[in-house]
Amino acid sequence: MKLWSGYKSNLTAEDKDFVVATTLSLQIDHDRWLYDPAYRMEEEARSAKNKQEIQKLIALGHTPREAVDILFPRNGRTPEQRG
């Protein structure tokens, strides 16, 4: 997962905090997935469901990017849904 694109000198304190928090969160998820079979099964089921939802949105005429943006909105905004 790419957390930063730019120059090191452009990182603000908020950017640094975001990178650190995201890295720690991803490490926790990784460790849980690696050592907790129930968590791994839950995550794999969630992933399969998300893939199905993306395919449904694409079938309704959305682009793959629009489908992902609808399912995982950024900044609380979603693109207009079709169908």
Distance bins in CASP14 RR format, pairs under 12 A and 6 or more apart:
PFRMAT RR
TARGET T0000
AUTHOR 0000-0000-0000
RMODE 2
METHOD distances of the structure
MODEL  1
1 19 0 0 0 0 0 1 0 0 0 0 0
1 22 1 0 0 1 0 0 0 0 0 0 0
1 23 0 0 0 0 1 0 0 0 0 0 0
1 25 0 0 0 0 0 1 0 0 0 0 0
1 26 1 0 0 1 0 0 0 0 0 0 0
1 27 0 0 0 0 0 1 0 0 0 0 0
1 29 0 0 0 0 0 1 0 0 0 0 0
1 30 0 0 0 0 0 1 0 0 0 0 0
2 19 0 0 0 0 0 1 0 0 0 0 0
2 22 0 0 0 0 0 1 0 0 0 0 0
2 23 0 0 0 0 0 1 0 0 0 0 0
2 26 0 0 0 0 0 1 0 0 0 0 0
3 11 0 0 0 0 0 1 0 0 0 0 0
3 15 0 0 0 0 1 0 0 0 0 0 0
3 16 0 0 0 0 0 1 0 0 0 0 0
3 17 0 0 0 0 0 1 0 0 0 0 0
3 18 1 0 0 1 0 0 0 0 0 0 0
3 19 1 0 1 0 0 0 0 0 0 0 0
3 20 0 0 0 0 1 0 0 0 0 0 0
3 21 0 0 0 0 1 0 0 0 0 0 0
3 22 1 0 1 0 0 0 0 0 0 0 0
3 23 1 0 0 1 0 0 0 0 0 0 0
3 24 0 0 0 0 0 1 0 0 0 0 0
3 25 0 0 0 0 0 1 0 0 0 0 0
3 26 0 0 0 0 1 0 0 0 0 0 0
4 10 0 0 0 0 1 0 0 0 0 0 0
4 11 1 0 0 1 0 0 0 0 0 0 0
4 12 0 0 0 0 0 1 0 0 0 0 0
4 14 0 0 0 0 0 1 0 0 0 0 0
4 15 1 0 0 1 0 0 0 0 0 0 0
4 16 0 0 0 0 1 0 0 0 0 0 0
4 18 0 0 0 0 1 0 0 0 0 0 0
4 19 1 0 1 0 0 0 0 0 0 0 0
4 20 0 0 0 0 0 1 0 0 0 0 0
4 22 0 0 0 0 1 0 0 0 0 0 0
4 23 0 0 0 0 0 1 0 0 0 0 0
5 11 0 0 0 0 0 1 0 0 0 0 0
5 15 0 0 0 0 0 1 0 0 0 0 0
5 19 0 0 0 0 0 1 0 0 0 0 0
6 12 0 0 0 0 0 1 0 0 0 0 0
6 15 0 0 0 0 1 0 0 0 0 0 0
6 19 0 0 0 0 0 1 0 0 0 0 0
7 15 0 0 0 0 0 1 0 0 0 0 0
8 15 0 0 0 0 0 1 0 0 0 0 0
8 16 0 0 0 0 0 1 0 0 0 0 0
8 19 0 0 0 0 0 1 0 0 0 0 0
9 15 0 0 0 0 0 1 0 0 0 0 0
10 16 0 0 0 0 0 1 0 0 0 0 0
11 17 0 0 0 0 1 0 0 0 0 0 0
11 18 0 0 0 0 1 0 0 0 0 0 0
11 19 1 0 0 1 0 0 0 0 0 0 0
11 20 0 0 0 0 0 1 0 0 0 0 0
12 18 0 0 0 0 1 0 0 0 0 0 0
12 19 0 0 0 0 0 1 0 0 0 0 0
13 19 0 0 0 0 0 1 0 0 0 0 0
13 20 0 0 0 0 0 1 0 0 0 0 0
14 20 0 0 0 0 0 1 0 0 0 0 0
14 21 0 0 0 0 0 1 0 0 0 0 0
15 21 0 0 0 0 0 1 0 0 0 0 0
15 22 0 0 0 0 0 1 0 0 0 0 0
16 22 0 0 0 0 0 1 0 0 0 0 0
16 23 0 0 0 0 0 1 0 0 0 0 0
17 23 0 0 0 0 0 1 0 0 0 0 0
17 24 0 0 0 0 0 1 0 0 0 0 0
18 24 0 0 0 0 0 1 0 0 0 0 0
18 25 0 0 0 0 0 1 0 0 0 0 0
19 25 0 0 0 0 0 1 0 0 0 0 0
19 26 0 0 0 0 0 1 0 0 0 0 0
20 26 0 0 0 0 0 1 0 0 0 0 0
20 27 0 0 0 0 0 1 0 0 0 0 0
21 27 0 0 0 0 0 1 0 0 0 0 0
21 28 0 0 0 0 0 1 0 0 0 0 0
22 28 0 0 0 0 0 1 0 0 0 0 0
22 29 0 0 0 0 0 1 0 0 0 0 0
23 29 0 0 0 0 0 1 0 0 0 0 0
23 30 0 0 0 0 0 1 0 0 0 0 0
24 30 0 0 0 0 0 1 0 0 0 0 0
24 31 0 0 0 0 0 1 0 0 0 0 0
25 31 0 0 0 0 0 1 0 0 0 0 0
25 32 0 0 0 0 0 1 0 0 0 0 0
26 32 0 0 0 0 0 1 0 0 0 0 0
26 33 0 0 0 0 0 1 0 0 0 0 0
27 33 0 0 0 0 0 1 0 0 0 0 0
27 34 0 0 0 0 0 1 0 0 0 0 0
28 34 0 0 0 0 0 1 0 0 0 0 0
28 35 0 0 0 0 0 1 0 0 0 0 0
28 36 0 0 0 0 0 1 0 0 0 0 0
28 39 0 0 0 0 0 1 0 0 0 0 0
29 35 0 0 0 0 0 1 0 0 0 0 0
29 36 0 0 0 0 0 1 0 0 0 0 0
29 39 0 0 0 0 1 0 0 0 0 0 0
29 40 0 0 0 0 0 1 0 0 0 0 0
29 42 0 0 0 0 0 1 0 0 0 0 0
29 43 0 0 0 0 1 0 0 0 0 0 0
29 46 0 0 0 0 0 1 0 0 0 0 0
30 36 0 0 0 0 0 1 0 0 0 0 0
30 39 0 0 0 0 0 1 0 0 0 0 0
30 40 0 0 0 0 0 1 0 0 0 0 0
30 43 0 0 0 0 0 1 0 0 0 0 0
31 39 0 0 0 0 1 0 0 0 0 0 0
31 40 0 0 0 0 0 1 0 0 0 0 0
32 38 0 0 0 0 1 0 0 0 0 0 0
32 39 1 0 1 0 0 0 0 0 0 0 0
32 40 0 0 0 0 1 0 0 0 0 0 0
32 41 0 0 0 0 0 1 0 0 0 0 0
32 42 0 0 0 0 1 0 0 0 0 0 0
32 43 0 0 0 0 1 0 0 0 0 0 0
33 39 1 0 0 1 0 0 0 0 0 0 0
33 40 1 0 1 0 0 0 0 0 0 0 0
33 41 0 0 0 0 0 1 0 0 0 0 0
33 42 0 0 0 0 1 0 0 0 0 0 0
33 43 1 0 0 1 0 0 0 0 0 0 0
33 44 0 0 0 0 1 0 0 0 0 0 0
33 46 0 0 0 0 0 1 0 0 0 0 0
33 47 0 0 0 0 0 1 0 0 0 0 0
34 40 1 0 0 1 0 0 0 0 0 0 0
34 43 0 0 0 0 0 1 0 0 0 0 0
36 42 0 0 0 0 1 0 0 0 0 0 0
36 43 0 0 0 0 1 0 0 0 0 0 0
37 43 0 0 0 0 0 1 0 0 0 0 0
37 44 0 0 0 0 0 1 0 0 0 0 0
38 44 0 0 0 0 0 1 0 0 0 0 0
38 45 0 0 0 0 0 1 0 0 0 0 0
39 45 0 0 0 0 0 1 0 0 0 0 0
39 46 0 0 0 0 0 1 0 0 0 0 0
40 46 0 0 0 0 0 1 0 0 0 0 0
40 47 0 0 0 0 0 1 0 0 0 0 0
41 47 0 0 0 0 0 1 0 0 0 0 0
41 48 0 0 0 0 0 1 0 0 0 0 0
42 48 0 0 0 0 0 1 0 0 0 0 0
42 49 0 0 0 0 0 1 0 0 0 0 0
43 49 0 0 0 0 0 1 0 0 0 0 0
43 50 0 0 0 0 0 1 0 0 0 0 0
44 50 0 0 0 0 0 1 0 0 0 0 0
44 51 0 0 0 0 0 1 0 0 0 0 0
45 51 0 0 0 0 0 1 0 0 0 0 0
45 52 0 0 0 0 0 1 0 0 0 0 0
46 52 0 0 0 0 0 1 0 0 0 0 0
46 53 0 0 0 0 0 1 0 0 0 0 0
46 71 0 0 0 0 0 1 0 0 0 0 0
46 72 0 0 0 0 0 1 0 0 0 0 0
47 53 0 0 0 0 0 1 0 0 0 0 0
47 54 0 0 0 0 0 1 0 0 0 0 0
47 71 0 0 0 0 0 1 0 0 0 0 0
48 54 0 0 0 0 0 1 0 0 0 0 0
48 55 0 0 0 0 0 1 0 0 0 0 0
49 55 0 0 0 0 0 1 0 0 0 0 0
49 56 0 0 0 0 0 1 0 0 0 0 0
49 71 0 0 0 0 1 0 0 0 0 0 0
50 56 0 0 0 0 0 1 0 0 0 0 0
50 57 0 0 0 0 0 1 0 0 0 0 0
50 67 0 0 0 0 1 0 0 0 0 0 0
50 68 0 0 0 0 1 0 0 0 0 0 0
50 70 0 0 0 0 0 1 0 0 0 0 0
50 71 1 0 0 1 0 0 0 0 0 0 0
50 72 0 0 0 0 1 0 0 0 0 0 0
51 57 0 0 0 0 0 1 0 0 0 0 0
51 58 0 0 0 0 0 1 0 0 0 0 0
51 64 0 0 0 0 0 1 0 0 0 0 0
51 67 0 0 0 0 0 1 0 0 0 0 0
51 68 0 0 0 0 0 1 0 0 0 0 0
51 71 0 0 0 0 0 1 0 0 0 0 0
52 58 0 0 0 0 0 1 0 0 0 0 0
52 59 0 0 0 0 0 1 0 0 0 0 0
52 67 0 0 0 0 0 1 0 0 0 0 0
52 71 0 0 0 0 0 1 0 0 0 0 0
53 59 0 0 0 0 0 1 0 0 0 0 0
53 60 0 0 0 0 0 1 0 0 0 0 0
53 62 0 0 0 0 0 1 0 0 0 0 0
53 67 1 0 0 1 0 0 0 0 0 0 0
53 68 0 0 0 0 1 0 0 0 0 0 0
53 70 0 0 0 0 1 0 0 0 0 0 0
53 71 1 0 1 0 0 0 0 0 0 0 0
53 72 0 0 0 0 0 1 0 0 0 0 0
53 81 0 0 0 0 0 1 0 0 0 0 0
54 60 0 0 0 0 0 1 0 0 0 0 0
54 61 0 0 0 0 0 1 0 0 0 0 0
54 62 0 0 0 0 1 0 0 0 0 0 0
54 63 0 0 0 0 0 1 0 0 0 0 0
54 64 1 0 0 1 0 0 0 0 0 0 0
54 65 0 0 0 0 0 1 0 0 0 0 0
54 66 0 0 0 0 1 0 0 0 0 0 0
54 67 1 0 1 0 0 0 0 0 0 0 0
54 68 1 0 0 1 0 0 0 0 0 0 0
54 69 0 0 0 0 0 1 0 0 0 0 0
54 70 0 0 0 0 1 0 0 0 0 0 0
54 71 1 0 0 1 0 0 0 0 0 0 0
54 72 0 0 0 0 1 0 0 0 0 0 0
55 61 0 0 0 0 0 1 0 0 0 0 0
55 62 0 0 0 0 0 1 0 0 0 0 0
55 64 0 0 0 0 1 0 0 0 0 0 0
55 67 0 0 0 0 1 0 0 0 0 0 0
55 68 0 0 0 0 0 1 0 0 0 0 0
55 71 0 0 0 0 0 1 0 0 0 0 0
56 62 0 0 0 0 1 0 0 0 0 0 0
56 67 0 0 0 0 1 0 0 0 0 0 0
56 70 0 0 0 0 0 1 0 0 0 0 0
56 71 0 0 0 0 0 1 0 0 0 0 0
56 81 0 0 0 0 0 1 0 0 0 0 0
56 82 0 0 0 0 0 1 0 0 0 0 0
56 83 0 0 0 0 0 1 0 0 0 0 0
57 63 0 0 0 0 1 0 0 0 0 0 0
57 64 0 0 0 0 1 0 0 0 0 0 0
57 65 0 0 0 0 0 1 0 0 0 0 0
57 66 1 0 0 1 0 0 0 0 0 0 0
57 67 1 1 0 0 0 0 0 0 0 0 0
57 68 0 0 0 0 1 0 0 0 0 0 0
57 69 0 0 0 0 1 0 0 0 0 0 0
57 70 1 0 1 0 0 0 0 0 0 0 0
57 71 1 0 0 1 0 0 0 0 0 0 0
57 72 0 0 0 0 0 1 0 0 0 0 0
57 78 0 0 0 0 0 1 0 0 0 0 0
57 79 0 0 0 0 0 1 0 0 0 0 0
57 80 0 0 0 0 0 1 0 0 0 0 0
57 81 1 0 0 1 0 0 0 0 0 0 0
57 82 0 0 0 0 1 0 0 0 0 0 0
57 83 0 0 0 0 1 0 0 0 0 0 0
58 64 1 0 0 1 0 0 0 0 0 0 0
58 65 0 0 0 0 0 1 0 0 0 0 0
58 66 0 0 0 0 1 0 0 0 0 0 0
58 67 1 0 1 0 0 0 0 0 0 0 0
58 68 0 0 0 0 0 1 0 0 0 0 0
58 70 0 0 0 0 0 1 0 0 0 0 0
58 71 0 0 0 0 0 1 0 0 0 0 0
58 82 0 0 0 0 0 1 0 0 0 0 0
59 67 0 0 0 0 1 0 0 0 0 0 0
59 82 0 0 0 0 0 1 0 0 0 0 0
59 83 0 0 0 0 1 0 0 0 0 0 0
60 66 0 0 0 0 1 0 0 0 0 0 0
60 67 0 0 0 0 1 0 0 0 0 0 0
60 70 0 0 0 0 1 0 0 0 0 0 0
60 80 0 0 0 0 0 1 0 0 0 0 0
60 81 0 0 0 0 1 0 0 0 0 0 0
60 82 1 0 1 0 0 0 0 0 0 0 0
60 83 1 0 1 0 0 0 0 0 0 0 0
61 67 0 0 0 0 1 0 0 0 0 0 0
61 70 0 0 0 0 0 1 0 0 0 0 0
61 79 0 0 0 0 0 1 0 0 0 0 0
61 80 0 0 0 0 0 1 0 0 0 0 0
61 81 0 0 0 0 0 1 0 0 0 0 0
61 82 1 0 1 0 0 0 0 0 0 0 0
61 83 0 0 0 0 1 0 0 0 0 0 0
62 68 0 0 0 0 1 0 0 0 0 0 0
62 69 0 0 0 0 1 0 0 0 0 0 0
62 70 1 0 0 1 0 0 0 0 0 0 0
62 71 0 0 0 0 0 1 0 0 0 0 0
62 78 0 0 0 0 0 1 0 0 0 0 0
62 79 1 0 0 1 0 0 0 0 0 0 0
62 80 0 0 0 0 1 0 0 0 0 0 0
62 81 1 0 0 1 0 0 0 0 0 0 0
62 82 1 0 0 1 0 0 0 0 0 0 0
62 83 0 0 0 0 1 0 0 0 0 0 0
63 69 0 0 0 0 1 0 0 0 0 0 0
63 70 0 0 0 0 0 1 0 0 0 0 0
63 79 0 0 0 0 1 0 0 0 0 0 0
63 82 0 0 0 0 0 1 0 0 0 0 0
64 70 0 0 0 0 0 1 0 0 0 0 0
64 71 0 0 0 0 0 1 0 0 0 0 0
65 71 0 0 0 0 0 1 0 0 0 0 0
65 72 0 0 0 0 0 1 0 0 0 0 0
65 74 0 0 0 0 0 1 0 0 0 0 0
65 79 0 0 0 0 1 0 0 0 0 0 0
66 72 0 0 0 0 0 1 0 0 0 0 0
66 73 0 0 0 0 0 1 0 0 0 0 0
66 78 0 0 0 0 1 0 0 0 0 0 0
66 79 1 0 1 0 0 0 0 0 0 0 0
66 80 0 0 0 0 1 0 0 0 0 0 0
66 81 0 0 0 0 1 0 0 0 0 0 0
66 82 0 0 0 0 1 0 0 0 0 0 0
67 73 0 0 0 0 0 1 0 0 0 0 0
67 78 0 0 0 0 0 1 0 0 0 0 0
67 79 0 0 0 0 1 0 0 0 0 0 0
67 81 0 0 0 0 1 0 0 0 0 0 0
67 82 0 0 0 0 0 1 0 0 0 0 0
68 74 0 0 0 0 1 0 0 0 0 0 0
68 78 0 0 0 0 0 1 0 0 0 0 0
68 79 0 0 0 0 0 1 0 0 0 0 0
69 75 0 0 0 0 0 1 0 0 0 0 0
69 76 0 0 0 0 0 1 0 0 0 0 0
69 77 0 0 0 0 1 0 0 0 0 0 0
69 78 1 0 0 1 0 0 0 0 0 0 0
69 79 1 0 1 0 0 0 0 0 0 0 0
69 80 0 0 0 0 0 1 0 0 0 0 0
69 81 0 0 0 0 0 1 0 0 0 0 0
70 76 0 0 0 0 0 1 0 0 0 0 0
70 77 0 0 0 0 0 1 0 0 0 0 0
70 78 1 0 1 0 0 0 0 0 0 0 0
70 79 1 0 0 1 0 0 0 0 0 0 0
70 80 0 0 0 0 1 0 0 0 0 0 0
70 81 1 0 1 0 0 0 0 0 0 0 0
70 82 0 0 0 0 1 0 0 0 0 0 0
70 83 0 0 0 0 0 1 0 0 0 0 0
71 78 0 0 0 0 1 0 0 0 0 0 0
71 79 0 0 0 0 0 1 0 0 0 0 0
71 81 0 0 0 0 0 1 0 0 0 0 0
72 78 0 0 0 0 1 0 0 0 0 0 0
72 79 0 0 0 0 0 1 0 0 0 0 0
73 79 0 0 0 0 1 0 0 0 0 0 0
73 81 0 0 0 0 0 1 0 0 0 0 0
END
